[in-house]
Amino acid sequence: MSKTSTAGRAATEPGGTSAEAPVLNHVQRRQMVIAICGLLGYQGFTSSINGIGAPWIAASFHLDQSEIAGLYAWISLSALGALALGRLADRVGRQRVLFWCMIATPLSALGAALSFNVAVFVGFDLILYACVGATLATAVVMIAEELPLDARARGQSFGGLALGLGGGLCVTVMPLLADGGYSWRWALVLAAAGIFVTPFLARRIPESHRWTHAASTGAISASRFHDVFGARYRRRTIPILMSSLLGMIAGTAATSWCYYHAVTVVGLTANAASVMMLVGGGISMLGFPLGAWFADHVGRVPTVVISGLLVATGSVFFYWGPPDQGGSPGLWLGAGFCWLMAAINASQVGGNAAATELFPTALRGTMIGWFALVGAIGAVTAQVAIAALAGPLGGLSTVVGYLALLAIPSAIVFGLSIEETRGLTLEVASRE
């Protein structure tokens, strides 16, 4: 289908928003982006607690390597809640769902902090991570819908940078708690304090004008949950979900166990592992602006493909090293962590830009919710595989390296099947 015919139809079909939808002015856009980045920074801290705190959580609940992986597999089912909330963001509005999540996240964090029974802890974590997933998905959609064409990829990079900085704060806080003799649960208490900034953020995040317009034309009420698999979009939906599934298995395996690998397997101290992750993670933040530049100047698809290949190789470098006789394991791991996370950051920018541009306003949140569901399947698959194979294959880190190689077929599927959207308006790119 030509760009011209698609653009012409966008102006006449219900749900077309290119001409009718109002847009935020420069000041309002800046306030919205700052508020969303603040929210993503908070969620970055909150969502990192399990990964960074894995050694202490395992010890607290008396879990071995396979059992802690199994625990995280159960928590990964939270993406089912994120899917439902993503659909709600299409039905009742982006702002409303974000507000619900801003309330529920700190409350469930407090519940998890006070849970000394593993089943109760998992229950609160399911709610917490469902809200985290829905917040990330809805924030990505808001950035795509409210920023102009030439700022969308850059906006996604700002959001990713805020998310990473929140995670970096968690890396800083967790060893300080350990050194001070405090429980890892205090990190969840800090996350619960986010309830006090909810009113401030809520006032600065407006409803998406594109969603408001689509609702007024009847496009929202006419859409169905399964429309992403209809004839109009299935050739995009199926391959992008296949790529997402493989990428999530690889990414979950690679990112969930970095701190655990450094402390428990390689033998770094908690402080040394934190320095490794802070320095390597800090440098890897360059992946966000580099990913945005590459996505805008070369394309969303090449960005995802190249960074996917780098994720696979960086993961193997990190988890299958350092050599037994290596003199500087911290330096090796720091370089590998920087390599891995920079590639993931760049991939996130390109992937988010493409995913939000390929689907219409009435289905954009729903599609991100489907990504969450597929992500849950991938995350559960990764954690179950690690739990089952860690013993037979000689350890958790060996299995993680093998699973991370799935980023290669993920990149290949994306590169061969997904249409390029660089330079296209949302209406043209999404066939709206």
FILUM-555244 format. One record per residue (C-alpha): residue number from 0; residue in three letters; x, y, z. Coordinates in Angstrom, 1 decimal. Layout:
R  kollo  kolro       x       y       z
R    NUM    ALA       X       Y       Z
...
This chain:
R  kollo  kolro       x       y       z
R      0    MET     0.0     0.0     0.0
R      1    SER     1.4     3.4    -0.9
R      2    LYS     2.1     6.1     1.6
R      3    THR    -0.1     8.5    -0.4
R      4    SER    -3.2     6.3    -0.4
R      5    THR    -2.8     5.5     3.3
R      6    ALA    -2.4     9.2     4.2
R      7    GLY    -5.5    10.1     2.2
R      8    ARG    -7.6     7.5     4.0
R      9    ALA    -6.3     8.7     7.4
R     10    ALA    -8.1    12.0     6.9
R     11    THR   -11.4    10.5     6.1
R     12    GLU   -11.8     7.3     8.1
R     13    PRO   -13.2     7.3    11.6
R     14    GLY   -10.3     7.5    14.0
R     15    GLY    -8.1     9.5    11.7
R     16    THR    -6.3    12.1    13.8
R     17    SER    -3.9    13.8    11.6
R     18    ALA    -6.0    16.9    11.0
R     19    GLU    -8.5    16.9    13.8
R     20    ALA    -6.6    16.1    17.0
R     21    PRO    -5.3    19.1    18.9
R     22    VAL    -1.7    18.9    20.1
R     23    LEU     0.0    20.2    23.3
R     24    ASN     2.0    23.4    23.0
R     25    HIS     5.8    23.3    23.7
R     26    VAL     5.5    24.1    27.4
R     27    GLN     2.8    21.5    28.0
R     28    ARG     4.8    18.8    26.1
R     29    ARG     7.9    19.6    28.2
R     30    GLN     5.9    19.3    31.4
R     31    MET     4.4    16.1    30.3
R     32    VAL     7.7    14.6    29.3
R     33    ILE     9.3    15.6    32.6
R     34    ALA     6.4    14.1    34.5
R     35    ILE     6.5    10.9    32.5
R     36    CYS    10.2    10.6    33.0
R     37    GLY     9.8    11.1    36.7
R     38    LEU     7.3     8.4    36.8
R     39    LEU     9.5     6.1    34.7
R     40    GLY    12.5     6.8    37.0
R     41    TYR    10.4     5.8    40.0
R     42    GLN     9.2     2.6    38.2
R     43    GLY    12.8     1.9    37.2
R     44    PHE    13.8     1.9    40.8
R     45    THR    10.9    -0.3    41.9
R     46    SER    11.2    -2.8    39.1
R     47    SER    14.9    -3.3    39.8
R     48    ILE    14.5    -4.4    43.4
R     49    ASN    14.0    -8.0    42.6
R     50    GLY    16.9    -8.3    40.2
R     51    ILE    19.4    -6.3    42.4
R     52    GLY    18.1    -7.9    45.6
R     53    ALA    18.1   -11.5    44.3
R     54    PRO    20.9   -12.7    46.5
R     55    TRP    19.3   -11.3    49.7
R     56    ILE    15.7   -12.3    48.7
R     57    ALA    16.9   -15.9    48.1
R     58    ALA    18.6   -16.0    51.4
R     59    SER    15.6   -14.4    53.2
R     60    PHE    13.3   -17.1    51.9
R     61    HIS    15.9   -19.9    52.0
R     62    LEU    15.9   -20.5    48.2
R     63    ASP    18.6   -22.0    46.1
R     64    GLN    19.4   -21.0    42.5
R     65    SER    16.7   -23.1    40.9
R     66    GLU    14.1   -22.0    43.5
R     67    ILE    14.7   -18.3    43.2
R     68    ALA    14.4   -18.6    39.4
R     69    GLY    11.2   -20.5    39.9
R     70    LEU     9.9   -17.7    42.2
R     71    TYR    10.6   -15.1    39.5
R     72    ALA     8.9   -17.2    36.9
R     73    TRP     5.7   -17.0    39.0
R     74    ILE     6.1   -13.2    39.4
R     75    SER     6.5   -12.9    35.6
R     76    LEU     2.8   -13.8    35.3
R     77    SER     2.1   -10.2    36.3
R     78    ALA     2.2    -9.4    32.6
R     79    LEU    -1.3   -10.9    32.4
R     80    GLY    -2.4    -7.9    34.5
R     81    ALA    -0.4    -5.6    32.4
R     82    LEU    -2.2    -6.9    29.3
R     83    ALA    -5.6    -6.2    30.9
R     84    LEU    -4.5    -2.7    32.0
R     85    GLY    -3.1    -2.0    28.5
R     86    ARG    -6.5    -2.8    27.0
R     87    LEU    -8.1    -0.5    29.6
R     88    ALA    -5.8     2.3    28.6
R     89    ASP    -7.4     2.0    25.1
R     90    ARG   -10.9     1.8    26.5
R     91    VAL   -11.0     4.3    29.3
R     92    GLY    -8.0     6.5    28.6
R     93    ARG    -4.2     6.7    29.2
R     94    GLN    -4.3     9.2    32.0
R     95    ARG    -6.8     7.2    34.1
R     96    VAL    -4.8     4.0    33.9
R     97    LEU    -1.6     5.8    34.7
R     98    PHE    -3.2     7.3    37.8
R     99    TRP    -4.5     3.9    39.0
R    100    CYS    -1.0     2.5    38.6
R    101    MET     0.5     5.4    40.4
R    102    ILE    -1.7     4.6    43.4
R    103    ALA    -1.4     0.7    43.3
R    104    THR     2.4     0.5    42.8
R    105    PRO     3.5     2.0    46.1
R    106    LEU     0.7     0.2    48.0
R    107    SER     1.7    -3.2    46.6
R    108    ALA     5.4    -2.4    47.3
R    109    LEU     4.5    -1.8    50.9
R    110    GLY     2.6    -5.0    51.0
R    111    ALA     5.5    -6.9    49.5
R    112    ALA     7.9    -5.3    52.1
R    113    LEU     5.7    -6.6    54.9
R    114    SER     5.3   -10.1    53.5
R    115    PHE     7.3   -12.8    55.3
R    116    ASN     5.5   -15.7    53.6
R    117    VAL     6.8   -16.4    50.1
R    118    ALA     3.3   -16.9    48.7
R    119    VAL     2.1   -13.5    50.1
R    120    PHE     5.2   -11.9    48.7
R    121    VAL     4.5   -13.3    45.3
R    122    GLY     0.9   -12.1    45.4
R    123    PHE     1.9    -8.5    46.1
R    124    ASP     4.7    -8.6    43.6
R    125    LEU     2.2    -9.8    40.9
R    126    ILE     0.2    -6.6    41.5
R    127    LEU     3.3    -4.5    41.7
R    128    TYR     4.8    -5.7    38.4
R    129    ALA     1.4    -5.6    36.6
R    130    CYS     1.3    -1.9    37.5
R    131    VAL     4.9    -1.4    36.5
R    132    GLY     4.3    -3.1    33.1
R    133    ALA     1.1    -1.1    32.5
R    134    THR     2.9     2.2    33.4
R    135    LEU     5.8     1.5    31.1
R    136    ALA     3.4     0.6    28.2
R    137    THR     1.1     3.5    28.7
R    138    ALA     4.0     6.0    29.1
R    139    VAL     5.5     4.7    25.8
R    140    VAL     2.2     5.2    24.1
R    141    MET     1.8     8.7    25.5
R    142    ILE     5.2     9.8    24.3
R    143    ALA     4.4     8.5    20.8
R    144    GLU     1.0    10.2    20.6
R    145    GLU     1.9    13.6    22.1
R    146    LEU     5.3    14.3    20.6
R    147    PRO     5.8    15.5    17.0
R    148    LEU     7.3    13.2    14.4
R    149    ASP    10.8    14.4    14.7
R    150    ALA    10.9    14.1    18.5
R    151    ARG     9.3    10.6    19.0
R    152    ALA    12.4     8.5    19.0
R    153    ARG    14.2    11.1    21.1
R    154    GLY    11.3    11.1    23.6
R    155    GLN    11.5     7.3    23.9
R    156    SER    15.2     7.7    24.6
R    157    PHE    14.4    10.2    27.4
R    158    GLY    11.9     7.7    28.9
R    159    GLY    14.4     4.9    28.7
R    160    LEU    17.1     7.0    30.3
R    161    ALA    14.8     7.9    33.2
R    162    LEU    14.1     4.2    33.6
R    163    GLY    17.8     3.4    33.7
R    164    LEU    18.6     6.1    36.2
R    165    GLY    15.9     4.7    38.5
R    166    GLY    17.5     1.3    38.2
R    167    GLY    20.9     2.8    38.9
R    168    LEU    19.6     4.4    42.1
R    169    CYS    18.4     0.9    43.2
R    170    VAL    21.9    -0.5    42.5
R    171    THR    23.3     2.3    44.8
R    172    VAL    20.8     1.8    47.6
R    173    MET    20.8    -2.0    47.9
R    174    PRO    24.5    -2.5    48.9
R    175    LEU    24.2     0.5    51.3
R    176    LEU    21.3    -1.3    53.0
R    177    ALA    23.3    -4.5    53.1
R    178    ASP    26.4    -2.8    54.5
R    179    GLY    24.3    -1.0    57.1
R    180    GLY    22.8    -4.3    58.3
R    181    TYR    19.3    -3.4    56.9
R    182    SER    17.0    -5.7    55.1
R    183    TRP    16.4    -5.6    51.4
R    184    ARG    12.8    -4.9    52.3
R    185    TRP    13.6    -1.3    53.0
R    186    ALA    14.1    -0.8    49.3
R    187    LEU    10.4    -1.7    48.9
R    188    VAL     9.6     0.7    51.7
R    189    LEU    11.4     3.5    49.7
R    190    ALA     9.3     2.5    46.7
R    191    ALA     6.2     2.8    48.7
R    192    ALA     7.0     6.4    49.5
R    193    GLY     6.2     7.1    45.8
R    194    ILE     2.6     7.6    46.9
R    195    PHE     3.5    11.1    48.1
R    196    VAL     4.5    12.3    44.6
R    197    THR     1.4    10.8    42.8
R    198    PRO    -0.7    14.1    43.0
R    199    PHE     2.2    16.1    41.7
R    200    LEU     2.7    13.9    38.7
R    201    ALA    -1.0    13.3    38.0
R    202    ARG    -1.6    17.0    37.5
R    203    ARG     1.1    17.2    34.8
R    204    ILE     0.1    14.2    32.7
R    205    PRO    -2.9    15.1    30.5
R    206    GLU    -5.1    12.7    28.6
R    207    SER    -3.7    11.9    25.2
R    208    HIS    -5.4    14.2    22.6
R    209    ARG    -5.2    11.4    20.0
R    210    TRP    -7.1     9.1    22.3
R    211    THR    -9.7    11.8    23.1
R    212    HIS   -10.3    12.4    19.4
R    213    ALA   -10.4     8.7    18.6
R    214    ALA   -13.0     8.2    21.4
R    215    SER   -15.1    11.1    20.1
R    216    THR   -15.2     9.5    16.6
R    217    GLY   -16.3     6.1    17.9
R    218    ALA   -13.1     4.4    16.9
R    219    ILE   -12.4     3.4    20.5
R    220    SER   -15.8     1.9    21.2
R    221    ALA   -15.7     0.1    17.8
R    222    SER   -12.4    -1.6    18.5
R    223    ARG   -12.0    -5.1    19.8
R    224    PHE    -9.3    -6.8    21.8
R    225    HIS    -8.5    -9.2    19.0
R    226    ASP    -8.5    -6.6    16.2
R    227    VAL    -4.7    -6.7    16.2
R    228    PHE    -5.0   -10.2    14.7
R    229    GLY    -7.5    -9.1    12.0
R    230    ALA    -6.7    -9.0     8.3
R    231    ARG    -5.5    -5.4     8.5
R    232    TYR    -2.8    -5.9    11.0
R    233    ARG    -2.0    -9.6    11.4
R    234    ARG     1.0    -9.5     9.1
R    235    ARG     2.5    -7.0    11.5
R    236    THR     1.3    -8.5    14.7
R    237    ILE     2.3   -12.1    14.4
R    238    PRO     6.0   -11.6    13.4
R    239    ILE     6.5    -8.7    15.9
R    240    LEU     5.1   -10.9    18.7
R    241    MET     7.3   -13.8    17.6
R    242    SER    10.4   -11.5    17.6
R    243    SER     9.3   -10.1    21.0
R    244    LEU     8.9   -13.6    22.5
R    245    LEU    12.4   -14.7    21.5
R    246    GLY    13.8   -11.3    22.5
R    247    MET    12.1   -11.4    25.9
R    248    ILE    13.5   -14.9    26.7
R    249    ALA    16.9   -13.6    25.9
R    250    GLY    16.5   -10.3    27.6
R    251    THR    14.9   -11.6    30.7
R    252    ALA    17.7   -14.2    31.2
R    253    ALA    20.4   -11.6    30.5
R    254    THR    19.1    -8.8    32.7
R    255    SER    17.6   -10.7    35.7
R    256    TRP    20.8   -12.2    36.9
R    257    CYS    23.6    -9.7    36.4
R    258    TYR    24.0    -8.8    40.0
R    259    TYR    23.5   -12.4    41.1
R    260    HIS    26.2   -13.6    38.7
R    261    ALA    28.7   -11.0    39.8
R    262    VAL    28.2   -11.7    43.5
R    263    THR    27.3   -15.3    43.8
R    264    VAL    29.1   -16.9    40.8
R    265    VAL    32.1   -14.7    40.1
R    266    GLY    32.5   -13.8    43.8
R    267    LEU    32.6   -10.0    43.7
R    268    THR    31.7    -8.2    46.9
R    269    ALA    28.4    -6.4    47.0
R    270    ASN    30.2    -3.0    46.8
R    271    ALA    32.4    -4.1    43.9
R    272    ALA    29.4    -5.5    42.0
R    273    SER    27.5    -2.2    42.6
R    274    VAL    30.4    -0.2    41.3
R    275    MET    30.7    -2.5    38.3
R    276    MET    27.0    -2.0    37.5
R    277    LEU    27.0     1.7    38.2
R    278    VAL    30.0     2.5    36.1
R    279    GLY    29.1     0.1    33.3
R    280    GLY    25.4     1.0    33.5
R    281    GLY    26.2     4.7    33.5
R    282    ILE    28.3     4.5    30.4
R    283    SER    25.6     2.2    28.8
R    284    MET    23.1     5.1    29.0
R    285    LEU    24.7     6.3    25.9
R    286    GLY    22.8     3.6    24.2
R    287    PHE    19.6     5.7    24.5
R    288    PRO    20.7     8.8    22.6
R    289    LEU    22.7     6.6    20.1
R    290    GLY    19.6     4.4    19.6
R    291    ALA    17.4     7.5    19.0
R    292    TRP    19.9     9.0    16.5
R    293    PHE    20.2     5.7    14.7
R    294    ALA    16.4     5.2    14.7
R    295    ASP    15.9     8.7    13.2
R    296    HIS    18.7     8.7    10.7
R    297    VAL    19.0     5.0     9.6
R    298    GLY    15.7     3.4    10.7
R    299    ARG    13.8     1.7    13.5
R    300    VAL    14.3    -1.8    12.0
R    301    PRO    18.1    -1.6    11.6
R    302    THR    18.4    -0.2    15.1
R    303    VAL    16.5    -3.2    16.5
R    304    VAL    18.4    -5.8    14.4
R    305    ILE    21.9    -4.5    15.1
R    306    SER    21.3    -4.0    18.8
R    307    GLY    19.8    -7.5    19.0
R    308    LEU    22.9    -9.0    17.7
R    309    LEU    25.0    -7.0    20.2
R    310    VAL    22.7    -8.2    23.0
R    311    ALA    23.5   -11.8    22.2
R    312    THR    27.2   -11.3    22.0
R    313    GLY    27.4    -9.0    25.0
R    314    SER    25.5   -11.5    27.2
R    315    VAL    27.9   -14.3    26.3
R    316    PHE    30.8   -12.1    27.1
R    317    PHE    29.4   -11.2    30.5
R    318    TYR    28.0   -14.6    31.7
R    319    TRP    30.6   -16.9    30.2
R    320    GLY    33.5   -14.8    31.5
R    321    PRO    35.8   -13.7    33.0
R    322    PRO    38.4   -16.4    32.3
R    323    ASP    39.4   -18.5    35.2
R    324    GLN    42.9   -17.0    35.3
R    325    GLY    41.6   -13.5    34.5
R    326    GLY    43.3   -10.9    36.7
R    327    SER    40.5    -8.3    36.7
R    328    PRO    37.1    -9.9    36.9
R    329    GLY    35.4    -6.7    37.9
R    330    LEU    36.8    -4.9    34.9
R    331    TRP    35.8    -7.8    32.6
R    332    LEU    32.2    -7.8    34.0
R    333    GLY    32.0    -4.0    33.9
R    334    ALA    32.9    -4.0    30.2
R    335    GLY    30.5    -6.8    29.5
R    336    PHE    27.7    -5.2    31.4
R    337    CYS    28.2    -1.9    29.6
R    338    TRP    28.2    -3.7    26.2
R    339    LEU    25.0    -5.7    27.1
R    340    MET    23.0    -2.8    28.6
R    341    ALA    24.0    -0.3    25.9
R    342    ALA    22.7    -2.7    23.2
R    343    ILE    19.5    -3.3    25.2
R    344    ASN    18.9     0.4    25.6
R    345    ALA    19.3     1.1    21.9
R    346    SER    17.0    -1.8    21.1
R    347    GLN    14.4    -0.5    23.5
R    348    VAL    14.4     2.9    21.7
R    349    GLY    14.0     1.4    18.3
R    350    GLY    11.6    -1.2    19.3
R    351    ASN     9.3     1.2    21.3
R    352    ALA     9.3     3.7    18.4
R    353    ALA     8.4     1.0    15.9
R    354    ALA     5.8    -0.7    18.1
R    355    THR     3.9     2.4    18.8
R    356    GLU     4.0     3.6    15.2
R    357    LEU     2.7     0.4    13.6
R    358    PHE    -0.7     0.3    15.3
R    359    PRO    -3.7     2.8    15.4
R    360    THR    -4.8     4.9    18.4
R    361    ALA    -7.7     2.5    19.3
R    362    LEU    -5.3    -0.5    19.5
R    363    ARG    -2.0     1.1    20.5
R    364    GLY    -2.3     0.4    24.2
R    365    THR    -3.9    -3.0    23.5
R    366    MET    -0.9    -4.0    21.3
R    367    ILE     1.6    -2.9    24.0
R    368    GLY    -0.5    -5.1    26.4
R    369    TRP     0.0    -8.0    24.0
R    370    PHE     3.7    -7.4    24.2
R    371    ALA     3.4    -7.6    27.9
R    372    LEU     1.6   -11.0    27.6
R    373    VAL     4.2   -12.4    25.2
R    374    GLY     6.8   -10.9    27.5
R    375    ALA     5.3   -12.8    30.4
R    376    ILE     5.4   -16.0    28.4
R    377    GLY     9.0   -15.3    27.5
R    378    ALA    10.0   -14.3    31.0
R    379    VAL     8.4   -17.4    32.5
R    380    THR    10.0   -19.6    29.8
R    381    ALA    13.4   -18.1    30.6
R    382    GLN    13.1   -18.5    34.4
R    383    VAL    11.7   -22.0    34.1
R    384    ALA    14.5   -23.0    31.7
R    385    ILE    17.1   -21.6    34.1
R    386    ALA    15.6   -23.3    37.1
R    387    ALA    15.4   -26.7    35.2
R    388    LEU    18.8   -26.5    33.4
R    389    ALA    21.0   -24.8    36.0
R    390    GLY    21.9   -28.1    37.6
R    391    PRO    22.3   -30.3    34.5
R    392    LEU    24.3   -27.7    32.5
R    393    GLY    26.7   -26.6    35.2
R    394    GLY    25.1   -23.5    36.7
R    395    LEU    22.8   -20.6    36.2
R    396    SER    25.2   -18.4    34.3
R    397    THR    25.9   -21.1    31.6
R    398    VAL    22.2   -21.4    30.9
R    399    VAL    21.7   -17.7    30.7
R    400    GLY    24.4   -17.4    28.1
R    401    TYR    22.6   -20.0    25.9
R    402    LEU    19.2   -18.4    26.3
R    403    ALA    20.7   -15.0    25.4
R    404    LEU    21.6   -16.3    22.0
R    405    LEU    17.9   -16.3    21.1
R    406    ALA    18.3   -12.6    20.6
R    407    ILE    19.8   -13.5    17.2
R    408    PRO    16.8   -15.2    15.7
R    409    SER    14.7   -12.4    17.3
R    410    ALA    16.6    -9.8    15.4
R    411    ILE    16.4   -11.8    12.1
R    412    VAL    12.6   -12.2    12.4
R    413    PHE    12.2    -8.4    13.1
R    414    GLY    14.5    -7.4    10.2
R    415    LEU    12.8    -9.6     7.6
R    416    SER     9.2    -9.0     8.6
R    417    ILE     8.6    -5.6    10.1
R    418    GLU     8.0    -2.5     7.9
R    419    GLU    10.1     0.6     8.4
R    420    THR     8.2     3.6     9.9
R    421    ARG    11.0     6.2    10.1
R    422    GLY     9.8     9.6     8.8
R    423    LEU     6.1     8.6     8.7
R    424    THR     3.3    10.2    10.7
R    425    LEU     1.5     8.0    13.1
R    426    GLU    -1.6     8.0    10.9
R    427    VAL     0.4     6.8     7.8
R    428    ALA     2.6     4.4     9.7
R    429    SER    -0.4     2.8    11.5
R    430    ARG    -2.8     2.8     8.5
R    431    GLU    -5.2     4.7    10.7
